[in-house]
């Protein structure tokens, strides 16, 4: 079974998808906050060998691939998922760098992420 064909039974990690909410602060400047959209089960595959050295620091295009069930609110054909959503797993934020549908019949969505900091 290829990484893009993970069976639903392999989705064993409880994750939370959060959405970006933009508002205007009292000063008139934009304020961004994150609110939980949905909790669900996902499969997780840690990627290795993706790092490269650029601009005096080690960078990685992504470090984890997740597969989640299809949700219209996460459909990359309907919204800019990397800009408007992020994934939280065990208190750690994972910034979504790409999202793609799995299969032509909305079998799921594959998310590639970079691990960020802990929620505060």
DATAFEN-V722032 format. One record per residue. RES is the residue in one letter. PSI is psi in whole degrees, 0 to 359 (* if undefined). OMEGA is omega in whole degrees, -180 to 180 (999 if undefined). D_CENTER is the distance of its C-alpha to the mean C-alpha in whole Angstrom. Layout:
BEGIN
[[RES PSI OMEGA D_CENTER] [RES PSI OMEGA D_CENTER]]
END
This chain:
BEGIN
[[X 126 -179 22] [X 163 180 20] [X 334 -179 16] [X 5 -179 15] [X 43 -179 18] [X 130 178 17] [X 149 -179 19] [X 329 -180 18] [X 344 179 20] [X 359 176 17] [X 94 -173 15] [X 0 -177 16] [X 123 177 13] [X 118 -179 13] [X 162 174 10] [X 132 174 9] [X 129 178 7] [X 151 179 9] [X 147 179 10] [X 130 176 12] [X 124 -180 16] [X 134 178 19] [X 183 180 22] [X 129 179 25] [X 173 -180 27] [X 331 180 31] [X 351 -179 31] [X 352 179 30] [X 152 179 27] [X 144 178 23] [X 129 178 21] [X 137 174 18] [X 159 -178 16] [X 134 177 13] [X 146 -179 14] [X 132 180 13] [X 311 -177 12] [X 148 170 12] [X 139 -177 12] [X 174 177 12] [X 139 -179 13] [X 156 170 11] [X 153 -176 12] [X 129 175 11] [X 116 177 13] [X 130 -179 13] [X 147 178 14] [X 155 176 18] [X 20 -179 20] [X 351 -175 17] [X 151 174 19] [X 160 -178 21] [X 121 179 24] [X 139 176 24] [X 46 177 25] [X 22 175 26] [X 154 178 23] [X 128 179 21] [X 163 179 18] [X 133 179 15] [X 328 173 13] [X 157 180 10] [X 348 179 11] [X 139 174 9] [X 131 179 8] [X 147 170 7] [X 130 -180 9] [X 160 174 10] [X 160 179 13] [X 132 173 13] [X 131 178 13] [X 327 -179 15] [X 354 178 13] [X 6 -176 9] [X 117 -178 12] [X 347 177 11] [X 349 -178 15] [X 336 179 15] [X 164 179 13] [X 88 -174 12] [X 313 -179 8] [X 331 -179 7] [X 327 -170 10] [X 353 -175 10] [X 157 170 7] [X 164 -178 5] [X 139 177 4] [X 128 179 8] [X 124 179 10] [X 44 176 14] [X 1 180 14] [X 135 178 12] [X 135 174 9] [X 113 179 6] [X 128 -179 6] [X 124 179 4] [X 339 173 7] [X 154 178 8] [X 138 178 7] [X 144 179 11] [X 150 176 13] [X 118 179 15] [X 166 -179 18] [X 347 -175 20] [X 30 180 21] [X 52 180 17] [X 336 -179 17] [X 184 178 13] [X 133 177 10] [X 129 -180 8] [X 134 173 5] [X 131 -172 6] [X 161 169 5] [X 128 179 8] [X 133 178 9] [X 212 -177 11] [X 180 177 14] [X 150 175 15] [X 143 178 15] [X * 999 18]]
END
